[in-house]
Amino acid sequence: MRVCLDARLISGQHGGVEQVAIGLATGLSQLADGNEEYLFLTYADANDWLRPYLSGSCRLLPGPLFAQERQWKENLVRVFPKIYALWNRFGTAFQTINVPKSDGIVEKSGAAVVHFTNQSGFLTDIPSIYQPHDLQHIYFPDFFNKRTRMLREVLYRAFCKQAAAVAVMSYWGKQDLIKHYGLAPDKVIVVPGASVLSANSAPSIDEIRAVQHKYSLPDDFVFYPAQTWAHKNHLGLLQALGILREHHNLTMHVVCSGKQNDFFPSIERQIRTQGLVAHMHFLGFITPLELRCLYRSCRFMVFPSKFEGFGLPIIEAFSEGAPVACSNATCLPEIAGDAALLFDPDDPEEIAETIYRLWMDETLRQELIGRGRKRATWFSWERTAHIFRAHYRRIAGAF
């Protein structure tokens, strides 16, 4: 049986969604006891990011080219930046939203099941699993322009309706889909993710030092890995840092990785306003090796996000031995269990006091490291692959 997994992504642009695709490739490549073949649909000119993780019964299925669309947008932005910004914000809202249809590549491949691993997809007669990672636009509509909100609603509902099963990574996410989209409980399956960092070799002491030198990092710092989306709550973290300075005379260094998107200028303004320029280090998109080095060299990881469908960095931190202080929003308490300190992401004072407690208490940090390593063993991409394979077989009728 052939299964097609939609992995049409551009590396560095999609955060945790990219890690999900890599994790599925890693996990499914380890399954040697079945007769399935897994085809990863990618852009034909942008799939080097996934290739190293494919082996065994997994291979690439090159799809459409991404370069032409990318070049058109880059040229427009470069020549007419203001016009493009206005059109992207207002003009596209008047365009009709058409649900994409299959271009026939997957049908010609002979796939019996299609797994849409991210929020995008297309209409097809092949039985499918659809994996929307969150319904954030319902909770925080102001974080999205009108066009994006419309796209999410139209496409998510169309692909959920089409799918034989809708996959989420937490029980909180399952209840959220049932509540807002009226899906039958037995149609929504919970399949947790895991860290993919172990697919790469563990960093040496010299490699950790090289990363610290490359980015001119201090010896002691707090780490926050996340794109600069508004819901990731960098602003709330900055408010908490101001409270720490005022109440405890403590100004710590914070290292942030992840793509710097359109919201980053708002974060920069807040950093300058609070006089924290020398203490905030934004590295941009980094390699998996560099990410492991930062987890292993930070004092602890902080995760103040207002909304998550899973919270992959928490599992990454657990597996790499970094203590964790994180938000209690959405599914995060479910994922973290008793292995992290939790705080209200809308309460900067609570964030500050939680950070201060973890910064000052070495015994607590060591206790959380032990709990985190134990918690991390609950999550593995091989286990995830086994669960998805069972659903692939069920949906295709191949038992």
N, C-alpha and C positions, 0 to 999 in steps of 0.2 A: 504494500500500500504506500502511495506517495502522499505526503503532507506538505503543503506550501505554507511557509511563514512569511508574512509581509514585513520586511525589514528595510523599506525604502526610507532611509534616514541619512542625514549628513552628519558626520562625526563632529562632536563639539557643540551641536546646536540644540540637542534634545535632552540633556541631563540624564535623569534616571531612566527615561524611556530607552535610550541607547544602551544602558546597562542591562535592561531587561532582554533586549535582543541578543546581546553578548552572552548573558546568562543562559538563555534558551539554547543558543548554539553550543555552549560548553556542556550543558547538561545532556542534551540530546545526543551529542557526539560520544558520550560515555555509555549509551545504551547499546549493548552488543548482543542482546538476547531476543531481538525481534526481527521481523522482516520488513520494517518500515524504511522508507527513504525520505529524508527531510530536505526540501528545497527552500532556500532562503532567497526570496524575491528582493532584489536590491536595484538601485540605480546602476546601470551598466558602467558608468564612468566614475562611480563614487562608492566602492565597496571594499577598499583596502582595509578599512577599520574592522571589518568583520572576518575577513579571510583567515587570519591566524587562529581563530577559535573554531573553525570548521574541520572536522575529521570524521572518520568512521562512516556512518550512513548519512552525513550531512554534506551538502554542497551548495554552491551558489546557483541561483537562477537569475541571470542578468536580465533586467527589465528595461524601462525607458531611460533615455539620457536626461541627466539633470543639468548639464552644462548650458544648454541653450536658454532655459528659463532663468538660470542664475545669471548669465551674462547680460540678458535683457534687463533684469532688475538692477544689476550693478551699474550698467551704463545710464539707466534712467536716474538713479540716485546721484551719480557723479555729475551729470550734466544739469539736472533739474531737481536738486535736493528739496527745495521748498514745495514745489508743485507735487512731487512724489509724496511728501509727508502729508500734505493736505488731502490728496486723493486717497491715500491709505487710511486716513482718519475719517473722512466724510464721504468721499465719492463712491467707494466700494459698497457702502450701505444700500445704494440704490440698485445694485446689480442683482439679478436673479440668482438664487442659489440652486445649483443643479447637483444632485447626488452623482458622483462619478460612477461610470460603468466600466466593467472589465474591458481591457484592450485585447483579451484573448490569449495572452501569454500563459496565464495559469491554467486555462482550460486545455491548451495544447500540451502542457506538461504532463497531463494525465493525473493531476492531483485529485484525491478523493475527498480531502478536507482542506479548507483554507483557515489559517489562524492569523487574524489581524492583530498584531502585537501592540499596536498603538492606536491613537484616536482616529487615524485616517483609515480609509478602506475603499471598497468599490462594490457595486452590485454584481452579483454572480449567482448562477444556479447551483454552484458547488456548495455543499453544506459548510457552514463556517462557525468559528468561535470568534467573538469580538471582545476586545479588551480595552474598554475606556478606562483610563487611569484615575480620573476624578471628575466630579461635577462642580468644580470650583466656581464656574461662572454663575451658578445659581446662588451661591453664598456671597460672592464678592463681585457683583456685576460691574462695579466701578473699576476693577482691575483690567477690564476688557473693553475694547471699542465695540460699537454696535454691530459692526460686521462680524467680528469674531464671536460674539454672543449668538448671533443668528446662525452662523456656521455650525457652532457646537450643537445647538439645539436640533437643527435640521439633520445633520449628519449622524450625531449620536443616536437619535431616535430611529433613523432609517436603518442603521447597521445593527442596532439592538433588535429591531423587528425582524430583520433578515436572518439573524444568527440562530443557530440551533442551541447555542449556549453563550452566555455572557460571563467573562472571567474577570474577577477582581482579586486583589491580594490581601484583603482583610475582611473580617466579618462586619466591621463597621461599614466598609464600602458596599457590601452586599445589601445591608439594610437601607443604605442611602439610595441605591438604585431602585430597590423595591418601592421605597417611599416616593421618589420623585418621578420615576418612569413607569410605575405600575407593573413592573415585571413579575412574573410568577416566581415564587421562591425557588422552585426546582430548576428554573432556567438559569439562575445565577450561581456560578460555581466559585468557590474560594480556593485559590491556588497561590500561596505566598511565594515571594521571591527570596533572594539571598544575595550575599556579596559575591562579586565575580573577581575580586582582587586576588584570591588564591590561585586563579588561573595563571598568574604570573609569578615568577620566582620571588621569594622574600628578599627585601633589600638588606644589604650588608651595612655595617657601621660606616664604612667609607662612602657608600652611596647616600646614606642619610646625611652625612656631613657635607657631601657635594651639593645636595639640594639646599641645605641651609646656606651654604656659601653662594650658590647661584642666585638665590633670591634675597640675600643679605638679611636673613632672619635672626631675630634675637634668640637667646638661649631658652627663655621661658615665654610661651605664648598659648593662647586659646585658639582653637581651629574651628572654622565654620565653612564647610564645603557646600556651596549652593550657587546657582545662577542668581543674578540680581533682580529676580522678579519681585514685585511689590509684596506678594503673599509670603515670601521668604523672611520678611520682617527684619531686614537689616536696620531699618529705622528704629524699631523697638529695641534692638540690641544696643544701638548707639545711645538711646535714652538711658538704658540701664548702665552703660559705661559712665555716663555723666553722673548718675546717682552714686556709683561706686567712688568716683573721684570726690564728690561732695561729702558723702557720709563716712567714707573709710579712708580718704586720702590715698586711694589706690588707683593708679592708671596703668592698666595692663595692655600688652600687645595682643592684637587679634589678627590672625591670618585668615583670609578668605580666598577660596579657590572657586572656579566656575566662570562661565561666560558672563561678560559684562554687557547687558542688553540695554534697551531704551530707558529703563528706570534708573540706571546707574548714575546719571547726572544728579538726580534727586538725593541719592545717597552721598555723593561727593559734596553737595552743598551742606548737608547736615554735618558731615565730618569737619568741614571748614568752620562752620558756625560754632561747633563744640570745641574747636581747637585740638582735634585728635589726629591731625594729618600724620604726625610722626609715629602714631601708634596703630594705625590701620594699614594693613598690607593686603592689597588685592592683586592676586597673581594671574587671574584669567584662567583659561582652560589649561589643565596640566595633564601629564601622562599618568597611567595607572601606577607606574613605579614611584613617581613623585608623590602621588596621593598616599600610597602606603608609607612612604617616608614621613609625611606630615602627620599621619595618624600616630605613628610610632614615636614621634619626637615632641608632640604637643603635650601640654599639661593636662588638658582634657578637651573634648569636643562639645561645642554648644550648638543647639539646633532649635532656634526660636520660631520656626515656621508656624503660620496661622492655619495652613491647610495642607494635608498630604493624603495621597491615596495609599501610601505604604511607608515611606520614610526610610529608603534604602541606606542613607549614610549612618543611621543608627546601627544597623546590622554590620556595616563595614567597620565602624568604630569598635563594636564589640569584638569582632573577629581579629582586629589588629591590636587589641589591648589598650584602647583609649577609654578612659572614664567618660561618661556622657551626662550632660544636663540638657533636657529637651522640653519642648512644649507639650502640654497636655491636650492639644487640639486633635480633633477627628480620631484617626485610628492609632495615633502614636502611643497612648498608654497600652493598647493591645499589643503592639509590636515590642515595646520596651520592657514590659513586664515589671519585675522588681529590680531590674539591672541599671536603672537610670534615675536621676533626680528630675522630677517634673515640676513645671511652673506654668502659670497662666501667660500666654504670649501677649495678652492685651494689658498686662500689669507690669510696667517697667521696673517698679520697685521690687516685685516678687522675682523677676528675672535677675535683678542686681543682687538680691540677698542669696539666691540659689547659686549664682556664679561665685559670690564671695565665699560662701560656705565650702564649695568644692575647691576653690583656689587655695584656701587656708588649711584644709584638713587632708593631710597625706594618708592617714589611716582610712578615711572614707574613700579616697580615690582608689586605694589598693583593694578595698572591699568591692567597689563597683567594677574594677577590672576583672576580678574573679567571677562575679555574677554575670558580667557581660560575656566572658568567654564561654561560660556554661550556656547562656541564652543563645549564643551564636550557633551552637551545635543543633539547635532546633531547625535551622534554616540551611538548605543546600539546594543547588540547582539540579543535582542528580535526582533528588526527591521530587522537586518541581517537575522535572522532565518525565518521571514515572507517572505522576498524576495527570499531566497533560496527555501523555500517550494513551492512558486508559480512556480519556474523553475522546481523543481522536478515533480510537477504535470503536467506541460506542456510537459516535455520531456517524461514522462511515458504515456502521453495521458489520465491522470486521472484528469479531471476538476471538 
